Amino acid sequence: MNYVDYALICKVLGDSTRIQIVDMLKNGKKCACRLLEAFEITQPTLSYHMKMLVDCGLVFSEKYGKWHYYTLNQEVLHELIAFLTKEAKK
């Protein structure tokens, strides 16, 4: 990953709904229907948020029949954490 990738992830995480979704996904795979129940938003709005999370690489999407399931991309998450916690270049 590079600075552009990190910036995109940070931009996507700059929305409280998407932060809440990431928090919910920390506990494992979730169906879009379960995510939607936690918010007072429409299905198209949830789809928009999920597309942003998937497009930046932070979340995986799988489709089973008509249902979409989402999981955190642990590799990207750990790389972001490592970037944010390593000592700054001098």
N, C-alpha and C positions, 0 to 999 in steps of 0.2 A: 504494500500500500504506500501511497505517497501523500503529500500535503493536500492535494486536491481531493483525494478519497476521504481523508480525515475531515476536511472542511465540509464535504457533502454530508457525511454522517452527522456531524455536529449541527449542521443546518436542519437536517431532518429531525433531530432530537430537540430542536428548539420549539417544539409544540407540546403542550401539556398532555394532549390526548395520546400522541405517539409515545411519550414517556410512560404513560399509564399502560399502554399496550405492551411495551417492552417489559415493564414490571410484571405484567400478567404472564408473559411468555417465559419468564425466568423459572416458572414452575413446570414447564414442559409444553408439549404440543397442545394447541387450542383450535377448536373449530371457530370459523368466523361467526357462527350463530351464537357461541358462548361469549365471544368478545363483544358482539353487538349488544347483548343483554346488559353489559356493564356500563353502557353509555346511553345518553339520551341524544343519539344521532341516528340518521337514516342509514340504510344499507349502502347507498352510493357514497356517502361521506366516509363510512368505514372503508370501503373499497379504495377510495382516494388515499387515505392514510396508509393502508396496507401496501398499496402500490409504491408509495414513497419509501417505506421501510424495506420492501423487497428490492427496489431499484438501486438503493444505496448499498445493498449487500448484507444488511444487518439481520434480515429475516428471510427464511426459506418459505416457499409456498408449495403445497401439494394439493392436488385435487383428487378426491375420491367420489366418483359419481357427480352429484351436483354440489357437494360440499367442499369448501376450501379449508385446509388446515395449515396453521402457521407455527413455525418454530424459530427460535433464535439461531443465528449462524454463530456458533460458539467460537470458531476460528477468527472471524472478523471481530467479534466482541473482545476476545482476548488480545488481539493485536492492537485494538483501539486502547484498551486498558494499559497495555505495555507502553504504548506511545505516550499516553497521558501521564504516566507515573515515572518514566525514565528521566534521568537528570538531563537538563537542557544542555545543548551544545554551547561551548564557550567560544 
